[in-house]
Structure formats: C-alpha cells, structure tokens
Amino acid sequence: MDRNVERDRKNLALLEAAGWRVLVIWECQLRDMEAVRIQIGDFLGEK
C-alpha cells in the first residue's frame, strides 16, 4: 500500500480516537466550491 495512504489512514484514526471529527477535502474537490461549501455545512450541522 502506498505509504502516504497508510500514513493518512493512521493519522485519521488517531484523531478520531482522540475525539476529533475529521473532514477531508481533496484539492480536486475545490473545483466546485459550492459543493465544498455544502459539504462543510453538512459536516458542521448547518441547515
């Protein structure tokens, strides 16, 4: 497995184990800022 992918999975698991909620937004998703805005709003529980 790619070391970056494994590192990211490990760090995500560590953050979640510490009680953090994590939202990952990939650079390629930034092409559609409205979709990103909606995703962030949903993550934060906005109506």
C-alpha positions as CSV (number, residue, x, y, z in Angstrom):
1,M,0.0,0.0,0.0
2,D,1.2,3.5,-0.7
3,R,2.9,4.9,2.3
4,N,1.1,8.2,2.1
5,V,-2.3,6.5,2.1
6,E,-1.3,4.4,5.1
7,R,0.0,7.5,6.9
8,D,-3.2,9.3,6.2
9,R,-5.3,6.4,7.5
10,K,-3.2,6.2,10.7
11,N,-3.5,9.9,11.4
12,L,-7.2,9.9,10.7
13,A,-7.7,7.0,13.1
14,L,-5.5,8.7,15.8
15,L,-7.5,12.0,15.5
16,E,-10.8,10.1,15.7
17,A,-9.6,8.1,18.7
18,A,-8.8,11.4,20.4
19,G,-12.3,12.5,19.9
20,W,-11.9,14.7,16.9
21,R,-14.3,14.7,14.0
22,V,-12.4,14.9,10.7
23,L,-13.5,16.2,7.3
24,V,-11.2,15.5,4.4
25,I,-11.4,17.8,1.4
26,W,-9.2,16.9,-1.5
27,E,-7.6,19.5,-3.7
28,C,-9.5,18.3,-6.8
29,Q,-12.8,18.9,-4.9
30,L,-12.0,22.6,-4.8
31,R,-13.0,23.0,-8.4
32,D,-16.7,23.0,-7.2
33,M,-16.7,25.4,-4.3
34,E,-20.4,25.3,-3.9
35,A,-20.3,21.5,-3.4
36,V,-17.4,22.1,-0.9
37,R,-19.5,24.7,0.9
38,I,-22.4,22.3,1.2
39,Q,-20.1,19.5,2.4
40,I,-18.6,21.8,5.1
41,G,-22.1,23.0,6.1
42,D,-23.3,19.4,6.4
43,F,-20.3,18.4,8.4
44,L,-20.8,21.3,10.8
45,G,-24.5,20.6,11.1
46,E,-25.8,23.8,9.4
47,K,-29.2,23.8,8.0
